[in-house]
């Protein structure tokens, strides 16, 4: 089935004291979607389509991110999460860790 992107959102999240990449990634996703309302997706589902959500997250220590915990931030759709090295880790002990998220919401309609 063809896929059509409808929404691109960006967000930033941080773990201020724990240096936890999963926490920062979840907060970046939450930041990206918290101000989105996608009523067009109801119409897509009514036509037998499916909402697809792809999260691309840049965060230090990408391998340590719990992908299932990040997926849980999204209330709807078929969610995929891709984590790459990026973001920012302030030098020093007990310093903030930052993640950046790019969220793409697409629709897949039946032929």
Protein Blocks (a to p, Z undefined) as FASTA:
>chain_A
ZZddfbdcddddddfklopaklmmmmmmmmmmmmgccfklmmmmmnopacddddddddeh
kllpcfklmmmmpmgdjdddddddehjddedehiacdddddddddddddZZ
